[in-house]
Amino acid sequence: MHVLILGGTTEARRLAELLAGEAGPRGLRVTSSLAGRVAAPRMPPGEVRVGGFGGAEGLAAWLAEHHVDALIDATHPFAGTISFNAARAAATAHVPLLALRRPGWVAEDADDWHPVDSLEQAARVLPALGERVFLTTGRMGLAAFAGDPEPAARWFLVRSVDAPEPPFPARMEVLLDRGPFTLEGERELFRTHRIDVLVTKDSGGAATAPKLVAAREAGVPVVVVRRPALPAAVPEVATPEEAVDWVRSAAR
């Protein structure tokens, strides 16, 4: 049985580890597909391919050519294009598809969250919230913040795995780092850089959640970009362990 896992997320790597170990069915072949956006990704066990497929048609052809028996979409919650491509490709190739989605974050009573639908909306609400911005939305969407009508009024601390490329905010410091992050580390970062507003995507998971606790403790408002719409008809689980059970059922 050949299983293709889409994504380089923490959950995708954990799933590959489980399937490659004793938890997975015997005689299982596991291939993980990484988008290639990170220069030095953490490599999962098993076979690995890097790069795109060429849309839904290309993925469907790859599934057929490599005799894939089960497809698991474990991509980032904001990687909407590949999720829709996976749904179309699985239907075309007649391959069962499962979505492994980490649950989103939930605001607590003491949180000051400002939900928005896009990075552009996040940029528009910033002037009313703060001047020293901790931007944790990744290096790919910084253009949304490059057109600040008052570039001298706001300073950005941008944290990403790889260095960003322009366009980006005029006043910016880049912090190259990769989670998981500790609560004490996030508290110190907020204090050292005098952060007064946090911008994040609702990525979910524990690896980057400490920043939300640090913001809550400091009374810092948080601009939260909502998740995009994803294919609704795809069965979904929240943990790699549940995905392993699904693979076992598919194998039977």
N, C-alpha and C positions, 0 to 999 in steps of 0.2 A: 504494500500500500504506500502510495506517495502522497505526502501532505505538503502543500505550499503555504507558508506563513508570510503574509504581507506585513512589513513594518519592522522598524528598529526600536520600538518602544520597550520599556522595562517589562511589560507584560508579554510582548512577543519573545523577548530573550528567555524569560522564565518558562514560557510554553515550550520553546525549543529544547531547553534543558530537561524539562519533565518528559517530553516525548523521546528524547535521546537516552534517557535513563530508564530505570526499572518501571517507572510509572507508565511508560508508553507501551502500546501493544508490540508483540514480537514481530520481527520482519518489517519494521516501519522505516520508510525513507523520508527524511525531513529536509526540506529546502526552505531557507529564509531569504526573502527578497527585501533588500534595503534600497531606499530611494537614491542614496548617494549624495545627499545634501550636506552631510557632516564629513569633514575631511578625514577624521580618524574615529570611525564608529566603533562601539563595543561589539565585537563579533560574537554571535551566538554559536552554539555547537551545531554540527551537521553541515550540510552543503549551504553555500551562501552565493547569491547573485546580487550584483549592484547595478542600479540604473532602472530606467523606465521600460515599459513594454511596448509603447506606441499606442496607447489608448485601449479601449475595451476590446477592439478587434485583435490587437497585438497580444493582449493577455489571453484571450480565448484561444488563439493559435498556439501560444506557449503551453497552455494547459493541455491541449490535445497532443502536441508534439512530445511533451515530456510525461505523458500518461499520468497526469495528476488526478488522484481519486477524491481529494477533499481540499477545499480552499478555506483558509481562515484569514479574515481581515482584522489584523491587530495593529492597524496604523494609528497615528495620532488622531485624537478626536477632531482636529481641525484640518485633516487631510481629506476633505470632502470629495475631491475629484477622483482619487483612486478608489474610494469606497463605492461611488456610483459606477465606475468602470468595472470594479470587481463584481458587482451585482449583475451587470449586463453580460460580462464575460462568462460568469458561472452559468447563467441561463442559456447562453449560446452553446457552451461546451457541455452542458448537462452535468455539471459538477456541483455537488452539495457545497453550500457556503454557510459559514458561521462568522458572526461579528463578535470580536472580543473587545468590549468597551469598558474602560474604567469609569466608575460613577463620577459625576460632576461634583464639585464642591457645594456645600450648603451653608448659607450665611447663618451666623449665630446672632443672638439678641444684641450683643455689644458691637457688632460689625457695622461699618458705615459703607455699604456697597452701592455702587452706581452702575447698574447693568446697561450695556450698550450692545448693538448688533454688529459693529464693525470697528476696525482700528481707526477709520476716519471719524466715526462718531466719538470714539475715545479721545481723539485729538481735539475735537470741538468742545468737549466738556471740561478739559483740563484747566483753562483760564479761571474758572470759578472755584477750583478745588485746591490748587497749590502751585508752587514755583519750583520745587526741587523734586523731580519726578524719578521714581525707580521704575524703569521700563523693562518688563520681563516677558515680552511677547515674541522674542526671537529676533534674529538678524534680518529676516526676509521682509518684514513689514514696516521698516523704519521710515520709508518714504511718506507714510501717512502723517508723520510728525515733523517732516522737513519743512512744511509750509506754514509754520507757526507765524501768525500775523504780528506777534511781538517776540521775535527771537531772543531779545535781550532779557525778557522777563522770565524765561524758564530755562532751567538746567536739567539735563537728563543723565542719569546713570543707567547705562544699557548693559544688561548681562546676557551673554550668549556663549555658546560652545565655540563657535568660530568667529573671527573678526568680521564685522559688517562692512558692506560696501555702500558708497553713496547712491542715492541721496539719503541723508540722515540729518538730525537736528544740528543747528549751528553750534550750540553749546552742549557738549556731550563728553562723557568719560565712559570708556568701555571696560567692562570687567569680564574677562574670559574665564568661565568656570562652568562646571558640569555638576548637576545634582547627583545624589541626594544632598540636600542642605540641612544644617542643624538649626534648631531654634536659637541657640546662643549666637551662632554665626550671623543669623539674620538680624537679631536684635542689635548686634554690634554694627552691622552694616547700616541700619537705620540711624543709629546714633552718630556714627562717624561722618556720614554724608548728609545728615540733617534732612532726611527724607520727609516730605510732608504730603506726598500722594503716591500711590502705587497703581501701576497699570499692568494687568495680567489677563491672559486668556483662561477660560474655565477648562483647564486641561485635566483637572482631577488628579487623583493619586496622592501618595504620601511624600514622594521625593521632593516636591517643591512647595508643599503645603505650609511649611514653617513660616514663610513670608507673610501668610495671611494671619497667623497668630501674632507675629511681631507687629503687624499693622494694627491689629485689634488692641494690643497692649498699649501701643503708642498713640492710639486715637487717630490714626492716619486713615483718610478715606481711600477706598479701593475702587478703581474703575475695572469692571469685570466684563470682558467680551464674551457674549453668549456663544455657545456652540452652533455651528451651521447645521442645517437640515441634512440628514443622512437617509439612505434607503430604508423605508419603513417595513418592507416585507421580509427583511433578512432576520433570521433567528439570532438572538443576542445573548451573550453571557457576560458576567462581570469579572470573572477570575480565570487565570490560566488552568486551575484545577478543574473548573467546570468545562473548559474547552477540551481537556484531556478526556473527560467522560464522554463528550460528544464524539471525539475521534474513536474511542473504543466502540461506541454504538455504530458508527459508520463502518468500522472494520468488521463488525459482526454481520 
